[in-house]
Amino acid sequence: MRAERFLRAALLALALGAAPVQASDWTIARLMEALAANKASRATFNETRFLALLDRPLESSGELRFTPPGRLEKRTLAPGSETLVVDGDSVTVERLGKRYSLSLRDHPEVAVFVDSIRGTLAGDLKSLERAYTLSLEGREPRWRLVLRPRDAPVARLVESIEVDGAGADVRRIEITQPDGDRSLMLIRRVGP
C-alpha cells in the first residue's frame, strides 16, 4: 500500500514537474544557440506588405538563402524578378536589369534593420542585444521572439520585429512600422 502511494506520488510529481522544467529551459540564449548551430540554409518565402497608401496588400514570393554569419540572399520570383544580396557590409539590389549598391556603414538605420534579420538567423545574441530589447514567448516547438529598437532613430522606422519559429527554424517574420504599415513573411525551409 505504501509503495503504491509512493509510486503514484512520484509519478504525479514527475508529471507536474516536467512541463515547467521544459518551459524554463527554453530561453533566448537557448534559442540563439539552436539558431547558431544552423549551417547554410535555403527556403521559400511568401511576403505580404500592408501599406496605408494602397487599397490592396502587395504580395511577392521567391527564395531565401542564408550563409552564416553574414550573407543573406532574397530572390523575388513573383510578381517580378528582383535580387537583394547582403554580404558583410555590402547590399546589392538587381531589378529590371539595373544594379544598385550601398554600404551599410553609410546607412546605419538600414544596417540595424538588416542585422536584426541576419543576427536572428545566425543566432548572434550580442549583436541583437546592442540594437534591440528582446523578449521570448512560447516553448521550443512553437516560439516567438520580439525585437524592439533601443535607439530613437531606428524606432522611428521600425516599431517591432516578431520572429516566429519552431526549434531552430524561423517560419515567420512580421515587421511593424510606427505608422501602421507592416510586412509579413512566411518562410518554409527547403534544404541546405
Summary of the structure (lengths in Angstrom):
residues: 192
radius of gyration: 20.4
end to end distance: 56.9
largest distance: 81.6
contacts: 539
relative contact order: 0.16
helix: 32%
strand: 45%
